[in-house]
Amino acid sequence: MDGYEWDLAKARLHFERHGVRFVDAALSLEDPFAVTVANPDSEGEARFVALALDPQGRILVVVYSHGSEKTRIISARRASPGERAQSARRDA
């Protein structure tokens, strides 16, 4: 997928743990209604956290950074019930 990159071993691990593929996480970043904030816990590089809808309609939490040429997916998981509620309030 052009414009995005990720560590393949980390992507496999996240899929096993969270059932989310990084390709779906990358596609969720294209959600026009995604909410993105700077990650206050990141050290050394600017990281961002997005709450966004993936192609299957799941609300994901995606952590990523902007590289010089590509956006790097760092982690992705399904949003918690509280995070989904925040998203629902935002859409109301």
N, C-alpha and C positions, 0 to 999 in steps of 0.2 A: 504494500500500500504506500504510494508516494506521499511524501510529506511527514511520515511518521516512522519511528524506529523504536525498538525495545530489545531487551536482553531475552534471548530465546529460552534459556533455562528458567529465568524468573517468570516468563510468561506461562510456561508449563506448570510451574509451582502454583501460580495464582489460579490457573484453571482448576487444578486439583483441589485447592483449598476453597475457592470461592465460586467455581463454576462460571467464571467470566473470562472470555477470550480477549486478549489485548486488541485484536482487530476490531471487536465490537466496542471496546473502550475508545479506540481511535475514532470510530464512526460516531460515537456519542458526542465527541467534541465538536461535531458539526451541527449539533442540535441548536437551532436558533434561539431556543428558550433556556439554554443551559445557564446556570449561575456559577460563576467562577470567582474565587477569591485567592489572594496570595496566601501561601502556606506559611504561617508564622513560625513553624518549627524547623523550617529548612535552614541549613547552615552551608555556606559556601556557594551555593547556586540558587537562583530564584526558582522556586517551585510554586505550582498552582494547584488548587483543588477545585474540581468541577463537579457539580451535581447535574447530571444530564441523562436524557433518555437514549437508550441504545436501539438498534434496529428491531429487537424483539419486544420493545415496549417496557423494558426493565429500567428502573431508575438506578443509575450507577454513581458511585463516587470514584472519580479518576484523579490520580495525582500525576502531574506531568511537568516537564520543563521545556523551555525553548532552546534548542541547540542553534548552532550557526546556520544550519541548513534544514534541519528537521525537528519536529516536536518529538520528544522522547517520553514514552509512556513508562511510568515508574511503578504504579500499582493501580489496581482496579478491583472493585468489589460491588456487590449489591448494596444499595442504601439501606440503612437500618429503618425500622418503623418510624422512629422520630425524625429521621432525615426525609423519609417519604412524606410525612405529615407536613414538614416545612415546605416541601416542594408543592404539595397540594394547596397550601395556603397561598403560596406565591402565584399559583395559576388561577386562584378564585377571583 
